[in-house]
Amino acid sequence: MSAINDDIVYRKLQRYLDSLPVDYPETESGVEIKILKHFFTPQEAE
């Protein structure tokens, strides 16, 4: 996967997590994506 495709996958995961009762909101800085990348591989994020 390319870095751009990876970011799309992580953004989808972030939006899914944000829809849960304990949200995971998007931030201006994008730090939430960096955190997700730390915990999940692109394959796991899909």
Backbone as CSV, one residue per row, in Angstrom:
resi,resn,N_x,N_y,N_z,CA_x,CA_y,CA_z,C_x,C_y,C_z
1,MET,0.841,-1.197,0.000,0.000,0.000,0.000,0.873,1.242,0.000
2,SER,0.344,2.285,-0.596,1.071,3.547,-0.572,0.695,4.324,0.686
3,ALA,1.491,5.324,0.980,1.243,6.134,2.183,-0.120,6.813,2.117
4,ILE,-0.515,7.259,0.928,-1.813,7.931,0.782,-2.945,6.940,1.036
5,ASN,-2.844,5.742,0.460,-3.867,4.723,0.698,-3.912,4.327,2.164
6,ASP,-2.744,4.233,2.801,-2.692,3.926,4.230,-3.457,4.974,5.022
7,ASP,-3.238,6.251,4.697,-3.924,7.323,5.415,-5.437,7.218,5.251
8,ILE,-5.889,6.828,4.072,-7.323,6.674,3.833,-7.882,5.560,4.717
9,VAL,-7.157,4.452,4.796,-7.586,3.324,5.631,-7.660,3.748,7.092
10,TYR,-6.645,4.460,7.562,-6.637,4.905,8.961,-7.736,5.934,9.217
11,ARG,-8.026,6.793,8.259,-9.105,7.777,8.426,-10.443,7.049,8.537
12,LYS,-10.644,6.011,7.733,-11.884,5.231,7.828,-12.005,4.584,9.201
13,LEU,-10.901,4.055,9.713,-10.907,3.462,11.051,-11.226,4.520,12.097
14,GLN,-10.627,5.684,11.981,-10.887,6.772,12.933,-12.361,7.151,12.916
15,ARG,-12.945,7.243,11.742,-14.364,7.614,11.642,-15.262,6.527,12.226
16,TYR,-14.870,5.272,12.013,-15.633,4.180,12.623,-15.551,4.280,14.149
17,LEU,-14.344,4.451,14.676,-14.174,4.559,16.128,-14.936,5.754,16.682
18,ASP,-14.996,6.834,15.920,-15.710,8.029,16.359,-17.219,7.784,16.433
19,SER,-17.710,6.809,15.696,-19.146,6.516,15.714,-19.560,5.678,16.928
20,LEU,-18.595,5.148,17.646,-18.880,4.329,18.824,-19.217,5.217,20.025
21,PRO,-19.819,4.640,21.075,-20.189,5.438,22.245,-19.029,6.244,22.851
22,VAL,-17.827,5.704,22.829,-16.655,6.451,23.300,-15.943,6.941,22.046
23,ASP,-16.228,8.200,21.661,-15.744,8.672,20.362,-14.238,8.769,20.254
24,TYR,-13.823,8.941,18.997,-12.409,9.116,18.654,-12.379,10.200,17.579
25,PRO,-12.546,11.468,17.994,-12.748,12.552,17.033,-11.516,12.894,16.202
26,GLU,-11.807,13.459,15.041,-10.767,13.968,14.149,-10.233,15.277,14.726
27,THR,-8.920,15.497,14.612,-8.319,16.734,15.100,-7.676,17.490,13.948
28,GLU,-7.443,18.770,14.145,-6.766,19.579,13.127,-5.361,19.078,12.851
29,SER,-4.666,18.651,13.889,-3.269,18.229,13.743,-3.127,16.835,13.135
30,GLY,-4.185,16.027,13.188,-4.116,14.675,12.656,-3.428,13.684,13.575
31,VAL,-3.258,14.049,14.819,-2.561,13.183,15.775,-3.280,11.848,15.953
32,GLU,-4.598,11.828,15.767,-5.336,10.575,15.928,-4.883,9.518,14.918
33,ILE,-4.476,9.938,13.727,-3.984,9.006,12.712,-2.620,8.457,13.133
34,LYS,-1.773,9.306,13.677,-0.462,8.847,14.152,-0.622,7.796,15.248
35,ILE,-1.582,8.009,16.124,-1.831,7.046,17.204,-2.325,5.725,16.627
36,LEU,-3.254,5.789,15.681,-3.763,4.563,15.066,-2.653,3.812,14.343
37,LYS,-1.762,4.532,13.668,-0.644,3.894,12.967,0.277,3.180,13.947
38,HIS,0.369,3.705,15.157,1.213,3.086,16.180,0.631,1.740,16.636
39,PHE,-0.688,1.662,16.719,-1.339,0.463,17.245,-1.770,-0.555,16.193
40,PHE,-1.989,-0.116,14.948,-2.526,-1.002,13.920,-1.693,-0.952,12.650
41,THR,-1.508,-2.111,12.008,-0.921,-2.140,10.667,-2.020,-1.709,9.695
42,PRO,-1.668,-1.327,8.467,-2.710,-0.978,7.496,-3.709,-2.129,7.288
43,GLN,-3.235,-3.353,7.288,-4.124,-4.503,7.111,-5.102,-4.638,8.282
44,GLU,-4.625,-4.414,9.490,-5.509,-4.476,10.658,-6.512,-3.330,10.644
45,ALA,-6.106,-2.191,10.159,-6.987,-1.026,10.125,-8.146,-1.217,9.151
46,GLU,-7.902,-2.014,8.105,-8.981,-2.282,7.146,-10.058,-3.102,7.808
